[in-house]
Amino acid sequence: MSMLLIWDAIEADFLRDYRIDLIEQLDHMTWRHFLALLNNLSPQGAVAVRIRAELESGEHNTAMDDEAAANAFFASVASV
């Protein structure tokens, strides 16, 4: 899953969890800081919901549980 495909969920979670408007603050944030916040978004937030929905839709042919899927997603984001 590409981060760009769920960017709206990322923006919503940053605003909800941290009260950070990414449109205003992203240029002032280091990549490390962004990833630290992204990796610690709420497991009940929009990003987690999107990841679970993709897994349940059968788009992935793996038997990963939610936590493993989230870890895989965030690892792929960190490698960009």
HUJO-V963686 format. One record per pair of residues at least 12 apart in sequence whose C-alpha atoms are under 8 Angstrom apart, sorted by the first residue. I is the first residue (numbers start at 1). J is the second residue. Records with the same first field share a line. If there is no record, write none. Layout:
# HUJO-V963686
I = J  J
This chain:
# HUJO-V963686
1 = 73
2 = 77
3 = 77
6 = 47  50
9 = 46  47  50
10 = 38  46  47
12 = 46
13 = 41  42  45  46  47
14 = 37  38  41
17 = 41  42
35 = 78
38 = 74
39 = 74
48 = 70
51 = 66  69  70
52 = 66
55 = 69
